Amino acid sequence: MKYIRLKTGLNKDHIQNRLNYNPEIIELHLIEADLYHPERIIQAIRLLKAKGVRVYLHHPMMYKGQYLDIISSNEKMREHYDWSCELLASICKQEQIKCVVHCHYNSSESTDYKDKDKRKETRKRIETILQISSECFLWEDTIEGIFSAENPFLFSEIVQPLNLSLNIDISHSFIALKGDNQKLQKHLEKFHSFADYFHLVDSTGTFHDSLPLGEGNINWHMVKPYVKDTDFIFEIDLRASKHSDCTPMIKSAAYFNSIGEKEK
């Protein structure tokens, strides 16, 4: 089957589960604890590369139990953000791979995109990380706030002037646009040329539900032409099943493969 593109953590059993499906791509979702054992990250990368798998990293979402925010007023969080980016950039350069990074998550200090000063601060902080590496990072959108599709200034103030390499999460964009497929298409038309990577996830468009493809309201027939020639993974939430079982991602790959075939 084409497009077997999956996510996992560093757990060896979970990695083996993914390898059973002969994946093209695996994204390693890291947690804070992984950062203090970089040799384990490198070991997992090299294991996968030896199997012919293209590897991406995902920057940890949290620091000491709190979601990261690039403009956090917590100085220790900001220091951790920068330090962790330096560490992962060094691994990416060594292993010749890339890492997905979030500016922030929802309900953070970056939530209010109408605050011009915070938008400016976000851009400056991104520029700080770009000084660490302009090549290693893929900047992912979230469901609300400054670095989301709901921010009408995201393209003109941040993405275009910084020529940012993006990871567009289709479900995040869809939720930020209130579940409107027409707005999602306009968003993809504007942003897709900056996207070097995608997360494919379905959603009802009302909250962060992370559904397998075909179980939400996203028009995947419309989306597929924008993403099919670019690297991506099926980043389906596995909370309803065991993390050792990536079946929802495999089913999503089958659904994605079927798009277009029915019309022939």
Sequence and secondary structure as in RCSB ss.txt:
>XXXX:A:sequence
MKYIRLKTGLNKDHIQNRLNYNPEIIELHLIEADLYHPERIIQAIRLLKAKGVRVYLHHPMMYKGQYLDIISSNE
KMREHYDWSCELLASICKQEQIKCVVHCHYNSSESTDYKDKDKRKETRKRIETILQISSECFLWEDTIEGIFSAE
NPFLFSEIVQPLNLSLNIDISHSFIALKGDNQKLQKHLEKFHSFADYFHLVDSTGTFHDSLPLGEGNINWHMVKP
YVKDTDFIFEIDLRASKHSDCTPMIKSAAYFNSIGEKEK
>XXXX:A:secstr
    EEEE S HHHHHHHHTT  SEEEEE  HHHHT HHHHHHHHHHHHHTT EEEEE  SEETTEE BTT S H
HHHHHHHHHHHHHHHHHHHHT EEEEESB SSSTT  TT HHHHHHHHHHHHHHHHH SSSEEEE BSSSTTBTT
 TTIIIIIIHHHT  EEEEHHHHHHHTTT HHHHHHHHHHHGGGEEEEEE B  SSS   B TTSSS  HHHHHH
HHTTS EEE    TTS TT  HHHHHHHHHHHHTTTTT 
